[in-house]
Amino acid sequence: MENKNVRNIAIIAHVDHGKTSLVNELLKQGGAFRQNQEVEDRVMDSNALERERGITILSKNASFMYKDVKVNVVDTPGHADFGGEVERVLKMVDGALLVIDSYEGPMPQTRFVLEKALALNLKIIIVINKIDRKDSRIDEVKDEILELLFDLNASDEQLDSPIVYASARSGVATLDMNKEGHDMTPLFETIINHIPCPSGDENKPFNMLVSSTEQNDFLGKLAVGKIEQGILHIGDNLIVTNYHEESKNVPFKVQNLFEFVGLKRQPVTEARVGDIVCIAGADNITVGDTLSDKEHVNTLPFVKISEPSVEMSFMVNNSPFAGKEGKYCTSRQLRERLMKEAVRDLSLKVFDTENADTFRVLGRGEMHLSILMENLRRDGYEFQVSMPKVLYKEIDGKKCEPIEDLVIDLPDDKAGNVISVLGARKGELVSMSSHNGRTRLEYLIPARGLFGYKSQFMTDTNGEGIMSSVFHGYEEYKGNISSRNYGLLVAFETGEAVQYGLFYTQQHGRLFITPGEKVYGGMVVGTNPRVDDIVVNVCKTKHLTNTRSSASDDALRLEPVQKPSLEQYLDMLDEDELLEITPKAIRMRKKILDHTIRGRQDYRKKNEGK
């Protein structure tokens, strides 16, 4: 049986290729909003962090009507670190729109998500977006897409995927570049004609795979998925099972049932094959579980999520300012929240360690873990993290490390410096091309070679460079990569930073703090161009006499301070440092706060090899 009035599609693309803007326009022209409704830009990026950073972090569901057909749309993240979100939602859909920028062409993440979609035998519609760009190179991009499909061993049918040319910003699409588009109708028609309608037997017992979960303050846990077979009603008794956990066998009753209409969940009394639904009733449902009829249990296999490649230690804050700025400060509270996050995000792994106050957290990349930290911080958690490290593997008796496929787009005159730096970081240049005054470099580089590089890259390219990477595979260990080439300014004592102390400190390097900020001994207050750390006293005040007054401090001019972001702090971290994260502040500190003890240890290390 086929549900001819439904189409289920995912939107997949590399970050910044206009995926969320395209969904916006599809919903708008598909009647998901009232005629006079004010619709904000990137309406699917509902999370505060997503709107701030301009990226999609969580996959989301929506729907629109075209003629008599309901099209369920799943918007997916474009950044490689959130690839786990893409992998799990592809099981819900029958086809995908692959959105590609008309200038940048296929990028590393494009390859990653397309490979997953082809493996699931999804029908693909290629959307070449941003056709109104002045530097667009549509014919070359088409050739690159075809080459990519060949590389990924696409079937003949997938190689013949239709191509739609669009400008999401202008809300137009066309099937022929020689004909001007007026609206999104050509794309709507291609979706209806090319994407198959979902099929399954409605007379068989109910069966559904949970592809994502949501938390609701009133209804509890909600399970989202596509109905594979059967019909579901409110009040039905179901069983929750898991393909990888034979012991899981939990009965529950369907309390509420929702379908996605526009951007909202609408209550319904029944749902059929192919419908993407939201079910409330069981608190212990996780992604990858199967919901079956109570009398006919049938557990469905779930897509294997790619393994994490980066690890960090999350620990309870033990700095001199511990417990002063956060709502949740204990190891129990931190552990509970991390474990809850690991259940929701299958790409994240959390392990206890020998130390009850420290937890080992594994993720897909620095950004994946930094988003977790930012969410914890905003929810009132106070904690510390260690330097990010890559996860090594032993393959055939050899130590192997994760390698990233890195693509860089930058002005021609900046390429030489970047090539030199990446060579020192063990990067291997795979290809190099130039177009319209810009150079594209493709590298295979150890994941650890990219730690701390982003801020340097932005400086080296004057902010004009674009870099993105995706996990390539494990290869033999490439050898030592030298750590940061600058030192830190470390506070000498606990107190309040004053203008006098900061004025004389800024002569040694760049400051992170301003007058009036509280500091403690061992806290990092800036960087210096020397390789060694310098201990400074930012709390130092001028001794007053009867001829000198504190008013003369106003004449001491401080350089403007640019506080590092969370990612920039993570890039700076070394083995002997921690990052203290609270709802009110982010502070970098030495593991050993006492500078005398720290000095002795550094002296011992330097003399160990002599």
N, C-alpha and C positions, 0 to 999 in steps of 0.2 A: 504494500500500500504506500502511496505517495501523498504527502501533504502539499498539494499544489499551490496553496495560498501562503506558503512560508518559504523564505530564503534565509539562510544563516551564513553570514560572512564575517571574516576578521580583516582588520586593516593592519597591514604590516609594513614597516619601513625603517630606514635608518633614522637616527635622531635628526630633527630639523629639516626633514624633507616635506613637511606640510601635511602630515597625516591627520593630526587633530583638527587643523583648519578645514580639511576635506570633509571630515565627519560632521563638523559644524554646518557646512554648506548642504550636505546630504540631508541632515535633520531639518534644516530650515526650509529647503525646497520640497522635502518630503512631508511637510505639514505637521512636523512634531511640535511646532510652536503656534500660538495664536497669531492672527494677522497683525495685531497691534502690540504683540509682546516684545519687550526690550530684551534682546539676546546679547549677552556679553561675548567677547572674543574667546575662543578656545573653551567653550562651555563644558566640554567633557573633562577638562583638567580642574576638577572640583576641589582637590586637596590643596591646602594653603601652600605647602612646599612646592607642589607642581606649578602653581601660578607664579610663585616667586622666581623659580629657576627656569620656567619656560620649557619644562620637559614632562613627559608622561612617565609616572612611576608605577601606578597600579592599572591593570586592565579593567575596563568598565563596559557595562552593557547598556544598549539603548535600542530603539527601534523606530522605524518610520513606515508609512504606507505609500506604495506606488501603485496606482490603479487599485486592483483588489488584492494585491499581494503585500503581506507584512514582511518587511526585511529587518531581521535582527542583526545589529551591528555590534562587534566587539572591538573596542579601541585598545591597542596594545602599546606597551612602552617601546621606544626606539633605541634606548641605550643598552649596550651589551650586558651591563651589570644586572639588568632586570630581565634577562632572557628567560628566566624561570617562569615569569608571568606569561610570556608568549607561548612557551612550550605547552603549558597545561591547558590554555584556553583553545588551542587549535583543535582539541578533541571535540569541542562543542560545535564546530562549524563544518560546512560542506565546501567552502571556497574561500578565497582570500583576494583582497585588492592589494597588490604590491605597488606601493607608491615610491617613485624614484624622481629625484631632482633632475631637471633638464640640463643642468650644468655639471653637478657633481657626479651623476651617474651612480652605478652600483657601488656601495661602500661595504666595509667589513660586516656590519650588522645586517645589511641586505642579504648577503650571502648566508649568514647564520640562520636567519628566520626563514628564508626561501628553502634552504635545505630541509628544515623541519617540516615545512608545508608540503614539499614534494614527496617526502618520505611517507606522509599520511595520505598521499594521492589526492590532495585537494585540487580543485579546479582553480586556476590562477587568472586574474585579470590584471594586466600591467597598466598602471596609470603613470604616465610621464607628466609630472606636476611642474608648476612654475614655468610654463611655456612662454610667459610674458617677460622672462628675464632677458636683459639685453645681451648677456654673454651665454645664452643657451646654445647647446650643441646637440640638438635632438637626434640627428642621423647617427652621430658617433655613439651617443648613449644607447640607441636601439641596438647597434652592433655589440656594444659591451654587454647588454642584457642577454642577447642571444648567446654570446660566448659564455656567460655565466651559467645559463641553462644547460649548455653542452657540458660544461665542467661538472655540473651537479647530476649528470646522467638523467636529465629529464626525458620523459617519454615523448613520442611523436606528437601526441595530443597536447602535452604541456608546452612543447616547443611552438605549437601553433596558437598559443594563448593570445586572445585579442588585446590590442593596444589602444588605450584611450588617452588623448592629450587633454590636459586640464590646467586651469589656473584656479586653485581653491580660493585664493584671495578675491578673485573677481567673480567666482561662482559660475564659471563656464567650462564646458567640456565639448570636445569634438572628436569624431573618428577619422577626420581627414584634415591634415595641417593646412591644406589649401582653402578650407572652408572655415569661416569664423563661427565660433560657438556662441550661443545666446543664453543657455542655462545648462543644468546638469542632466537634461533628458537623455543624451547619448549614453551617459554612464549608467543611469537608471535602467535603460533598455538592455544594455550589455549585461548588467547584473541579473535581470530577470531571464534573459535568453541563455546565458552561458553557465550560471551557477545552478547546479541541480537542486531540485527540491528534496527535502529530507524524506527518507523512506524507512519503513518499519512496520511490523504487524501489530495493528491495534487490538487484535483478538487474543494476542499472547499476554501473559502476565507482565505487569509493570516492571521496567528496568531503567535505571539512570545512573550515569557516572557523575560524581561531584567534581566539577572542574574548578570551582572557586567558592570561597565562603565569605560571608559578611557578618558583622556584628551589629545588632540593633538594640538600643537601650530598652525597648518595650517587648520585642519579640524574641530576644536572645540571639542564638546563632542561626544564620540563614544559609542554606545550601543552594548553590546555583549550578545548573547543568542542563543538558539537552536530553529530552526523553527519547530513549532508544526504541522502546516498544511498549505497547499497552496504553491504557488511559488512567490518569490519576485524578482522584477526587479528594476533597477535604474530608477528613475522618478516616481515610484508608489506613490500615495497619501495615507498616513496612518493617524490613530488617536492614540494618546497616552492616555491611561486611567490607573487608579489605583484602585485595589480591595478595599483599605481602604479609598480612597478619592473620593467620588462620584462626587465631583465638578470638578475633573480633566478631561478635555476633549480637548486636544490640537491637532490641525491638523498639519501635516508637510509632506514635500516631501523628498523622499530618494535621497540625493545628491551623496553619494558614498557608495559602497558596497564592503566588503572585506571578504575573507576566510583566514584561517590560513594555511600556507604552510611552514612546518619546524617551524622556530621561527619567521617568518615574516608574515606580512599581505599582501595578494596578491589581487589586484583589480579584481572583476568579474562583469559580467553584470546581472547574475541571480543566485539565490540559491533556493534549494528545501528542502523538508521535511527531517529533521534530520541533516541538515548542521548547524554547529556552525559558525555564521557570525558576522561581525562588521559593524554597520550601522552609517553613518554620516548624519546629517540633522536637529537635534533638540537639542537645548542647555538645555532645561528644563527636559530632561529625567533623571530619577533616578532609582536605583535598585529596582525591584519589580513592575515596570510599565509593562503594556501590550501594544504591538503594534498590531493594527488590521487594516484590510482593511477598507477604509473610509465608505463604504456602509454597512458593516457587523461588527459592534463592538461587540467583545466578550472578556470580562475582565477575566483574569486567576488569581486564588488565588496564593499567594506567601507564601513560607515557613516562619513560625514564627521564628524570630531570638531570641535566648535566651537573657534574661534580663541582664543588667550590674549588677555588684556586688560591684564595688569600685567607690568612688567619690573623686574629688579634686577640689580646687578652682584655676582657672587661673586668674591672675590679671595683670594690667599694672605695670611696674617696677617703684617703687618710692624710690629706694635707692639713696644715694649720687652720684652714678655713672650712674644714669638713663640717657638714650638717647645718651651715648657716644660710645656705641659699636654696636648698632643695626641699621638696616635700617628701620624696621617697629616697632614703639614704642607706637602708640596710641591705645586707646580702640576700635575705629572703625575698624582699620586694624586687630587687634587681633580677634575681633568678627567675621568679614567677613571670616577670614581664618578658624576659628573653625567651623563655620556654614557650610562652603564648605566641610570640612573634615567629618562632621556628615552626609552629603548627600551621600558621597562616601562610608563611613564605617557605615553600619547599626547597628553595635554593640556599636557605640559611640552616646551619647546623650549630647546636649549642651543646657543650660538654662541661661537666663538672671537672674540677682539678683537685689535686691533693690539698690545696689551700681552699678552705671554705669560702673565702672572700673573693676568689678569682674564678672566672669562667672563660673557657676557650670558645671563641665564636668564629665560625668559618663562613665565608661568603664568596660571591662571584667576582668581587673587585673592590677597590678603594671606595668608589662612589656608592656601591651597594651598602657597605658598612657605614659610610658617613651619613647616608639617609636614615639608617637605623638610629645612629647616635643623635641626629637632629630631632627625630621623632621622640626619642626617650627624653631628651632635654626639654622639649616643649611640653611634655606631659608631666614635668616636675621631678624628673629623676636626676640624681647627682651621683656621678661615678667617674672613674679614670680608665683610660685605655693605653695600651702599649703600642709600640711601633708595629705597623703592618708587616707581615712576612708571607712569602709565598710557600705553598705546600709542595714539598719535594716528593718524588716517588722513586722506588727502585724498580727498574725494568731491565730484565736479563742481567741482573747483578750490577747494573750501572746506575749511578745517581742521576736522576732526570728532573728537569724543572719545567714549569709551564711557559710556553712561548706564545706571544701575542702577535697577531697580524695587524700591523700598524699602518694606517694611511694618513699622509700629511699633505695638505694643500697650502701653499704659501707663495709670496712674491718671489720672482726669480732671483733677485739680489740678496735674499735672505737664506737661500738654499745651502750655500757653502758652510756657513756657521753651524746650521742644524745637522748637516751630514757629519761634520767633525765631532759634534757632541754625541750623536747617536752611535758613531763608531766606537767611541770610548766606553759607551754603555753596552757594548757587545751586540749592537744591532747589525743585521745583515741586509744590505740593500738588495731588494728583489727586482724592482723596476723603477724607472724614472721617465717622466714625460713632461712636456711643456705646452701650454696653450694660453693665448691671450695675456702674456706677461706673468703667468702663474705656473709654478712647478708642482707636479704631484709626485710624491715619493712613496713607495711601498716597502715596508721593512718587515722582517721577522726578528723580533727582539724579545729577550727574556722579560717576563712580567715585572721582575724586580728592577730591571733597567728603566722602567717607566715611573717607579716610585720617586716622587719629588721632582719630576721633570716638567710637569705641566706649567708651573709658574715661570720656570726658566725659559720654556718654549715661548710663552706669551711675551716675555721680555725680549728674547732674541728676534722675534718676528714683529716687534712693535704692535702686538695685538692683532695683527692681520692674518695670522696663521690659523688653520683649522686642523685639529688632530683627532683621530678616533681609532679605537682598537677593539679587537674581538679575540677571544681565546682560539688559538690555532691548534695546539696539541702539546704533548710532552716530548722534549728532546734532551739529549745528554747535557749535563751541567756545563755551562759556558765559561766558568772560572770567575775569579773575583771581579767585582765592580766597585770602583772607589766610591766611598760615601760622600756626603756633602763637602763642598770645597770652601766652606766658611765656618766661623765660630759663632758662639752665642754670648750675649751679655747676661750675666746671672746676678740677681739681687743678693746683696751681702746680708741684709738684716730685715726683720719684720717691721712694718710701719706704713707710713703714708708717703707716697712719692711727692716730692716738692720741686718747684721750678729750679731752684738753685742746683740741687743734685742732678736733675735731668739735663740741665744746660751743659754741665761738665761731662755727663755720661754720653751725650749725643756726639761728642767729638770722637768717640771710639767706634761708632757705627749707627745703625738705624734703630729707632725706638718703636716699641709696640704700645707703650702706656703714656698717659697724660697726667699732669699734676692733680693730686687729690685721690688717685687710685690707690687702694690698699695692696701691698705686696708682702711677700714673706721670703725669708732667706732660702735660696735654692730655686726661686721662681725665675723663669726666663723673661727678661724685659726687652730684649732686642737681639739683633744680629750684628756681627762685626766681620770685616773682610779678612781678618787673620783666621787661620785654621783652628787655633786654640781658643778656648772659652776665656772670657775676661770677667772677673768678679767686680761688680760696681756697686756703689752706694747711692741709690736714687733717693734715699730718705735724708741725705746729708743737708743740713741747714747752715747758713752763714752765721758765724759768731758776731753778735752785735756789740758795738762800742758806742761811746757817747758821740762819736762823729759819723758813724755809719748806721743807717737804718734799714729795715726790711723793705721799705718802699723802693729802694734802688733795685730790688729784684725784678721790678717790672721792666727794666731795661734789658734783661736777659731774654733774648729771643729764641724760641724753640722751633725746630723744624716741624712742618705738618706731620701728624702721625697717621699712618694707614694700618689699621688693625688687620692682621691676617684672618682669613675665613677658616672655617673648620677644616676644609680640604687642604688649605695651605699649611696649617699647623701639622696635619697628618704627614704632609710631604716633608716637613722639617725634622720629624721625630727620628731619633737614633736609639741605639740599644739601651743607653743609660738614662733615657728620658721617658716621661709619662705626660699624657694630656688630661688635665682636670676639666671635666665638662659639667656645668651646672646650668639651671634655667636662666641665671643672670650673667654668667661669664664663661669664657673658655680661657684657660691658663695652661701654659706649657711649663713644666717643672723638671728638675733633676730627680732621679729616683732617690739618690742620697742628698738630702737637703743641706746637711752641714758641710761647708766648703773645706774645712780642715780634713775631715775624714775622706771627702771626695778627692782632695789633692793627694792624700797618701795613696789611695787606690790607683789614681792615674800614674803616680810615680812608679808604683810597683809594676804596672802593666808595661810601661815604657822600658823598664829595666829587666823584664822577664827574659827577653831574647838575648841579652848581652852576656 
